[in-house]
Amino acid sequence: MRWCEAPGAWIGLEVLQNYGCRMISGLWLTIELVLISFTLGLVIGLALALLRLNGPRPLAMLITGYMTFFRGTPLLGQLFLIYYGLGSFRLFWQDVGLWWLFREPYYCCLLAFTANTAAYQAEIFRGAFLALPRGQTEAAEALGLNRIATYWTVLLPQAMITALRPLGNELIVMIKASALASLVTLFDLMGATKLAFARSFDLNIYLVAALLYLGLVEIIRRIWDAMERRLTRHLVLH
Amino acid sequence: MKTLTLAVAAACIALAAPAVAQQKEWKEIRIGTEGAYPPFNNLNAKKELEGFEIDYGNMLCEKMKVKCTWVVQDWDGIIPALLSNKYDVIIAGMNATEERAKKVDFTAVYTKTPISMIGAKSITSTDVSPAALKGKAIGTQGSTIHANFLEKHYTGSTPRLYPTQEEANLDLLNGRVDYVVADKLALEDFIKGKGKDCCKFIADVPRDPAIHGPGVGMAVRKEDGALKALLNKAIEDSIKDGSHKKVADKWFPFPVL
């Protein structure tokens, strides 16, 4: 018996024993999709927020448009637009050498998830920077700090305190939304669960999936608690 | 007060009793179907159900002198919804496999069609054996016998499972999968329509009785023996008196029984 079959055998749930290995690899795929898209989204989101706040007006308007579109439309719609919509221009993508990206459902998913979460994270960062008192920037200027140093050492650490919880919520939302990957043929946790259910008709497998998602979310909640304690260690909050 | 309660309770029982009896006589049948598997069952642009199974089902209802209503249900949940009493029978091109028969009862077989692989026009070989398709991406609808078939025999290929057959066909058109496997008839519409420029029939695949079952039947809950008997008789009659063939000829280019 392989190790991934053991939990099912141990609790005597046949479907989990038969599909335990697929569930585990599904869980990994879910984690992978969410971690990659969330991390990319973090970098892009921060850049977009800064450009929207400080960039030239046309660029700021463009970014506002992007954020409005991706925050205002359903993720499933975005995923299908990329997967079936953009995916139907194969000849064009082959000409520009990007077909490898649109051919694979994995990359399409990453693209849709990243584009979506980047828009949300940009909005979180924008709000966090706007919430800082103007005096912080003025004080940094008075000290002669340049733009980059002002953001990196003065504004960002304070903005992160405000942004941290909403970012955690966004990560949790992404974990749950990542189940959409199963609709474009990926065997993520949801895809593996559907497959197991289709063969066994045993609803317990959905319960197992729910517990795994819940476990992921609980882990994130704990990590976020620790990060908040670290970021706010100079404040007398607790 | 007590008398009143008793009277109400008695009235309820009196009213409920005929209702129960009526249900056992099956004056009304709710039929679950998918509505995304032409030409068997399909929701057209006007959101109306059409297809062989819709016509055939309605004809059987006339024969059985029952009132039928159709319920559209996604394929993934089509058996659970039957079991949770959202409708009474599934008529949705469902093959009567042993695996499904553990959960539901099947009526007599009313269609049996070949299972085929389609692929790009540029494919010259007609070899669709697992060895020949090693490393290829093969698409089909999830939760189907075809998905099980791929999982069992095509272990060297990449299976891609879609919520509906239409999406699998679309991805063949887009060039994401190399082959698509499904009931020949369900693929026929695509090959003649949207896919006529890109794709063609490559070959039929051999039936694996353990996976494919004896053919397509209607699924009922295990406790509804009376309904199963009623449907079986209607199916048998329709085959004997030629009305099955009449409906089938309207939708299919070759015999399906």
Chai-1 contact restraints between the chains, C-beta under 6 A:
chainA,res_idxA,chainB,res_idxB,connection_type,confidence,min_distance_angstrom,max_distance_angstrom,comment,restraint_id
A,G87,B,N174,contact,1.0,0.0,6.0,A-B,restraint_1
A,S88,B,N174,contact,1.0,0.0,6.0,A-B,restraint_2
A,R90,B,G175,contact,1.0,0.0,6.0,A-B,restraint_3
A,R103,B,R176,contact,1.0,0.0,6.0,A-B,restraint_4
A,L183,B,P163,contact,1.0,0.0,6.0,A-B,restraint_5
A,T185,B,R160,contact,1.0,0.0,6.0,A-B,restraint_6
A,T185,B,L161,contact,1.0,0.0,6.0,A-B,restraint_7
A,A198,B,S143,contact,1.0,0.0,6.0,A-B,restraint_8
A,F201,B,K103,contact,1.0,0.0,6.0,A-B,restraint_9
